Amino acid sequence: MVFILGVSFAERNLVKKSLESFYGLGNQASARIMAKHYIHPTATVGSLSQKTVTSLTAELSTMPLETELKRRLQDNIERMRTMGSYRGRRHAMGLPVRGQNTKSQ
């Protein structure tokens, strides 16, 4: 088991899939992080050195991930609601926000 940001990953898991399991990290971001640390796309978590795991953890800790990112999104929606903007009112009423049709739902 290898721990990255307090989450344990099996040693046979791919590094790319392990990084993508964090909320807020997708395909492009995980590929960019792996390229920055010179990690092969098919590398497993067990093949990483302790130094690489430490540097990955240090970089990921500077990024808004998981609960911090979810909190930011909720704060933005709440800010729109209190401002009384069109999008905020749509969020408050539970209606589609981005122009979707409401007749066929």
C-alpha positions as CSV (number, residue, x, y, z in Angstrom):
1,M,0.0,0.0,0.0
2,V,1.3,3.4,-1.0
3,F,-0.2,6.6,0.7
4,I,-0.7,9.7,-1.5
5,L,-2.4,12.6,0.4
6,G,-3.5,10.2,3.1
7,V,-5.3,7.9,0.7
8,S,-3.9,4.3,0.4
9,F,-3.5,2.8,-3.1
10,A,-2.8,-0.8,-4.0
11,E,0.7,-1.2,-5.5
12,R,-0.7,-2.7,-8.7
13,N,-2.8,0.3,-9.5
14,L,-1.7,2.6,-12.3
15,V,-0.5,6.0,-11.2
16,K,-2.7,7.8,-13.7
17,K,-5.9,6.1,-12.5
18,S,-4.8,6.7,-8.8
19,L,-4.4,10.4,-9.5
20,E,-7.7,10.6,-11.4
21,S,-9.5,9.1,-8.4
22,F,-9.1,12.5,-6.6
23,Y,-12.0,14.8,-7.1
24,G,-10.8,17.7,-9.2
25,L,-8.0,15.8,-11.1
26,G,-8.9,14.6,-14.6
27,N,-7.1,13.1,-17.5
28,Q,-5.2,16.2,-18.6
29,A,-4.2,17.3,-15.1
30,S,-2.9,13.8,-14.1
31,A,-1.0,13.5,-17.4
32,R,0.6,16.9,-16.8
33,I,1.6,16.0,-13.2
34,M,3.1,12.7,-14.4
35,A,5.1,14.4,-17.1
36,K,6.4,16.9,-14.7
37,H,7.7,14.1,-12.4
38,Y,8.9,12.0,-15.3
39,I,6.5,9.1,-14.6
40,H,5.8,6.7,-17.4
41,P,2.1,6.5,-18.4
42,T,1.9,2.8,-17.6
43,A,3.8,3.0,-14.3
44,T,2.2,1.4,-11.3
45,V,2.0,3.0,-7.8
46,G,4.3,0.3,-6.4
47,S,7.1,1.1,-8.8
48,L,7.4,4.7,-7.5
49,S,10.2,5.6,-5.3
50,Q,9.6,7.2,-1.9
51,K,11.1,10.5,-3.2
52,T,8.6,10.6,-6.1
53,V,5.7,9.8,-3.8
54,T,6.8,12.6,-1.5
55,S,7.1,15.1,-4.4
56,L,3.7,14.0,-5.8
57,T,2.1,14.5,-2.3
58,A,3.7,18.0,-2.0
59,E,2.4,19.1,-5.4
60,L,-1.1,17.7,-4.8
61,S,-1.3,19.4,-1.5
62,T,-0.9,22.8,-3.2
63,M,-3.9,22.2,-5.5
64,P,-7.6,22.6,-4.5
65,L,-8.9,19.1,-4.4
66,E,-11.7,17.1,-2.8
67,T,-13.5,18.9,-0.1
68,E,-11.8,22.3,-0.6
69,L,-12.9,22.3,-4.3
70,K,-16.4,21.2,-3.4
71,R,-16.6,24.0,-0.8
72,R,-15.5,26.5,-3.4
73,L,-18.2,25.4,-5.8
74,Q,-20.9,25.6,-3.1
75,D,-19.6,29.1,-2.0
76,N,-19.8,30.3,-5.6
77,I,-23.4,29.1,-6.0
78,E,-24.3,30.6,-2.6
79,R,-22.8,33.9,-3.7
80,M,-24.9,33.9,-6.9
81,R,-28.0,33.2,-4.8
82,T,-27.4,36.1,-2.4
83,M,-26.6,38.5,-5.2
84,G,-29.9,37.6,-6.8
85,S,-28.5,36.9,-10.2
86,Y,-30.4,34.9,-12.8
87,R,-28.2,31.9,-12.3
88,G,-28.5,32.2,-8.5
89,R,-32.3,32.3,-8.7
90,R,-32.3,29.2,-11.0
91,H,-30.1,27.3,-8.6
92,A,-32.4,28.3,-5.7
93,M,-35.5,27.0,-7.5
94,G,-33.8,23.8,-8.6
95,L,-34.3,24.6,-12.3
96,P,-31.8,24.2,-15.2
97,V,-29.2,27.0,-15.0
98,R,-27.5,26.9,-18.4
99,G,-30.5,27.4,-20.8
100,Q,-31.8,23.8,-21.0
101,N,-35.4,23.2,-21.9
102,T,-37.8,22.8,-18.9
103,K,-40.8,21.4,-20.9
104,S,-39.3,18.0,-21.5
105,Q,-38.1,17.2,-18.1
